[in-house]
């Protein structure tokens, strides 16, 4: 489908579009005609959700998403039934106590049961109680039900107020706008201002209740955590007391330092013992030399001097905390020098020493060696004891560390709950709602425009677009071949003619063909088009050079019977003799409509006995010249099953000598094989398609059969076309 097709389809149904648009305009005018003139008042409030220029009791970071949620919560709360109910109480209290009530009741309202049964004093008392207690009315109480009914009568109920009450955030700002429209300008201003005050009262009351609940909850949790913390502290204190520990880490550190010092002293003592052992061996060697009569020299003065220096430096090293590296290196050098002096026992210079003196020195050295061994044993024992003590300190330190971690965890939880408790107490003493009314509602000077023109324009445009889209939608999804262009696109057959729709219920086919257009009305114009299109089809038939034609279709109800009659009448008007044979055995409407004799099934004549006069005796003639019809009885059979051996169809070539044209009607190709059997007896085949049908899969098989006829297939006729689609 192209654009031109859719444009023509819209033009074809332009009156539907125009009428529907006009009706929409009229409906919009009637709808807006009785609307009251409304006065609008606006109020604005800032929330503080997006501003951080105030001093807060604690740090609060509010993101964009959280701010949007808060705005939505405030808007929903302001429009909630409870807050609007508080506004309704204020409106009703004003009307019951003021000389100028906002609501003006009609005569019908004054006579209504809701007005007559309402007790103003009782209703005023109930409204004030509900307003003070911030509670809603309930319909289960008879007196409160009457108040609700009276509010509805005054249009102060929730549904009536919400219809004209608009609450929304001003885009990308910190402000919320509240607008209300009513026939009374003072009522509009009263509503927007009272709504803000009642919202603030309800919001702070609700927040106060929540804060009290939070304070009580946090106090209970804080007390519980405080008890747990005290228990952890007491457990740590009892453990340290039982083990006699004040500072496990300090005690453990001191003992490790003492072990290090003792190990260094042990090494020094072991070195001293080694020196004594070497000196003892030297003295033993000198005693052996003295026993052999050799002279022994005394070189012990240097050794004694070196040992004395080593002992003095070692005492100084221990006194300074064993941290002086210079003294340590000096002691090591003297010890090496002492070792060298002891090993050089064969020195020739020195004083001569006797054997008795050597034996005395030997005894002194053995005593020193024994004392050194005792010192080494004592040092090793102290080191073992200290190492065992350090191991027990490690176990105690692990236990203390575990208890301290538990105590610290309990302390952190306690501090967090304490902080939340302080925040809840701060909120109770100084609530941080930050709501401020930045614009108070004022009575409007003039009412709002009725916007009748805008409403009518939108209604008309909407209906216009909807009707246009509906027509385009139906045309797009309509699969029928209702125009010649669609036929050529969907059916691959030659189209020789199109026949428009004609009113054959009021006029017969002959009347339609013989009438002339006298006035330019639609009916006569359509009949004239039918006649002219039929003439074009007659021209195609006459110029085909053939005389015997079979009219068939793919589906039933395509208009074959009517078209065969119309073609026969049209040919007769051009002084052509036409024989019409009804071979549509499954539906013999042609026989019934023309009241023809059903003689086709019984006709049988030998070739030598055949004559045209005998055939004419069996056909039906009419007052109209040049048209003769042979009908059939009809039934559930095919031509080969019912026709006798020497039937009429065998003599069609002989009948051409008398008749100019012979027209046969066949059964639909999709459901029956009659037309395929009759095709052998005719010279040409014409297929009839209704514009209201669509091409299906089984139609494609029948179309393929027609294509396979090649030159024997004259073409297709698109029948019953709407005049609007003739040129599409």
Order of alpha helices (4+ residues) and beta strands (2+ residues): alpha-alpha-beta-alpha-alpha-alpha-alpha-alpha-alpha-alpha-beta-beta-alpha-alpha-beta-alpha-alpha-beta-alpha-beta-alpha-alpha-beta-alpha-alpha-beta-alpha-beta-alpha-alpha-beta-beta-alpha-alpha-beta-alpha-beta-alpha-beta
